């Protein structure tokens, strides 16, 4: 534990003692054997590359506890019928935020959506399959320059993936080229804000997701399908 702390304590106060203990709990249960490196750092979380006991690469998403906007997260949680009773304290909010992404990923993955496979979670640490090669994450769609032919294919695949998500009665709510990884096919990531159809703003979130996707592909010269929005909206009714 001392060696682990020395290696990661400089990562902007993500790893407090409770977070370290949560990671070791997941290690003791066999979901993680080694933690390798920092892959991505954001305002609310960071992602680490790791390996399980079989040597397979996995991703650890560690949600910040002390340095997060937990009040905004709480408001977002209680608007979700699945989490309306969450207490308004920092750890309860962050732990349920982690649980929420696990649940959303499970719904999506079990419905055939191309996304990381959720493996386990404990407190503020989520374990999922790694989208990339040898500990290096697949590139984000926003960071790639695609040929017109490839862009058309990717657009069709993104829309098909979105339809699968809608069929599962789940809306990503934060879908954009920044939250799509490309590894042979597009993978949706970052499901912490995803909502079910029962959310009062479900249609608004769907419209925003579609606008983000269509705007991106239009900018790179791809003809979008004008009837997609109406088609998907019909599925929510």
WODA-V484579 format. One line per field, one symbol per residue. psi: psi as a letter, one per 30 degrees, with the letter a starting at -180 (. if undefined). A space follows every 10 residues. Layout:
psi->???
//
This chain:
psi->eeeeeeefff ihgeileeee eeefeeeffg fkekkdlkek kaefllkkkl kaffgkklkk jjkkefilif eeeeeeeffj ffgfgkkile eeeeefeeee eeeeeeeeef ggkjlkkkel lkcgkkkllk jakhfklkll effljkleee eeeeeeeeee eeeeeeeghk kefhklffgk kjielkkkli gfgkllffkf geeeeeeeee eeeeeeeefg gkkljfgeee eeeeff.
//
